[in-house]
Amino acid sequence: MEFENLIYDVEDGIATVTINRLKAMNSLNSATIEDLTNVFDVIAGDDKVGGVILTGAGNKAFVAGADISELVTKNPLTGREFALAGQAMTTKIEKLNKPVIAAINGFALGGGCELAMACHMRVAAAHAKFGQPEVGLGLLPGFGGTQRLPRLVGKGRGLELLLGGGMIGAAEAYRIGLVNIAVEVYQKNEAGEELTDEKNRKIFDRDGFIAAIKNMLKGIMAKGPKALAYTIEAVNRGLETSLDEGLSIEADLFGICYATSDSKEGLSAFLERRTPKFEGK
């Protein structure tokens, strides 16, 4: 399927979604939000896809934010509609029953940070930057930032970033729990020496970065697909309710697992000391 602002590729059961608006630092406009909504509908209905990598084109930006040239045209009504469209898109990603990893290859600001937070896990390149700068524009995050950020890093840290509007690097994002992993992947020559540019800066190895995340995702996808789906569901639903109700959801889904072929295969394979062959049934 062709998308105006995305590159979509599926290989070895992994769907790679690349936001492709290089001249606009991969910023989110209405057309890109629609593309993302549609591509995740495609992914949800494709049984050949077991996991997703979401990233931005180039080496500078995952998503630098919402498209300011479009934001400036909004009024109270159309602004609310824009926020609702972004929220519906990020919620669709969050509730997908297949693991989604954000490969954050640069700036993840505003809507970009919100998009990354909707993914199930976040892996950041060492040069990545994160922030919610909306208050500096007289606005607030509209794609879920005020809700997901405090849930990920705590109320105090969340408000610090939301109210301050500043940026933090990948190392700090990892320290406060905003990202799962921060990695340094640089281009090397045949002798294994890291290459540098004319300013003596290490050169980011985008292909190596994506390859490392694919290996991580393959390890996850080797587990039972039904168990992965039910785990995502348990976490998402449980975070929206009390602990007691969340535990009830967990017990229900634990029981449902026993109705799957995957659970029978996984338990048998363990007892027989062999690698399980899951079919997602």
Secondary structure, DSSP 8 states (H G I E B T S, - for coil): ---SSEEEEEETTEEEEEE--GGGTT-B-HHHHHHHHHHHHHHHT-TT--EEEEEESTTTEEE--B-HHHHTT--HHHHHHHHHHHHHHHHHHHT-SS-EEEEE-SEEETHHHHHHHHSSEEEEETT-EEE--GGGGT----SSHHHHHHHHH-HHHHHHHHHH--EEEHHHHHHTTS-SEEE--B-B-TTS-B-B-TTS-B-B-HHHHHHHHHHHHHHHHTS-HHHHHHHHHHHHHHTTS-HHHHHHHHHHHHHHHTTSHHHHHHHHHHHTTS-------
